[in-house]
Amino acid sequence: MIRALTILTVASTLTACATPAPYDPMPVSTYQWQQRQDRIQREETERLNRCETMNKQSERYARECQRPGGAPQ
């Protein structure tokens, strides 16, 4: 019984890891493109606000608050 339960748990875990990421198609209408751009801008603003309040010496700051050029903000 325990062996069957262990095998079932391992199989379900491996299946979950093997499933591909959900497909996110590119927008096709101007409304969809605008929604996408608004979402990207909102996420970037949220990231910048988080970076302003973080400890500048922390590992998290170094990992999450990189500018596109590679240097920390």
N, C-alpha and C positions, 0 to 999 in steps of 0.2 A: 504494500500500500504506500509506504513512504517512498519507495523507489519510483513508483508510477507518478506520485505527486511531484517528486524532484524532476523527473523527465518532462512532465507537463510544464513546470515552471521554467525550466531551461529552454524548452522549445518555444514557449510564448515570448520569452525575453529575446531570443535570437530572431524570431520573426519580427518583432517590433523594431529591432535594430536594422533589419534588412529592408524594410519598406522604404521606398524613395520619398524624398521630400515632396510636399504637395506642389503641383504645377501652378505657377503664377503667370498666366499669360500677359503679354504686353497689352496695354490699353488700345482700344480700336477707335474710340470716339474722342472728340475734344474734351467732353465732360470728364471722361475717365482719365485722360492725361492730366487735366487740371486737378482732379481729386488726388492723383498720384503725387503731383508736385506739391500740393498742399500738405499731404501726409509726410513727405520727405522734409519739408520745411519745418513742420511741427515737431518731428522727431529730432531734428538738428537743434532747434531752439531748446527743447527739453534737455538734450545732452549738454548744451552749453550752460544752461542753468544749473545742472548737477555739478558740472566741473567747477563752477564758481564757488560752490560751497564745500568742495572736497579739500582735504588736506593735500597740499601740493607735493609733499614728500612721500605720499603713500604709493604703494604698488598699483592700487586701483586707479589712481590719477594718471600714472604713467601709461597704464594699459588702455584706459577709456578716453583720455583727453588728448589724444595726439592730433595734431593738425595734419592736413593732407600732405604737407611737405616732410612730415616725419618728426618734427621738433614738437616738444610739449608746448602747450599754450602758456 
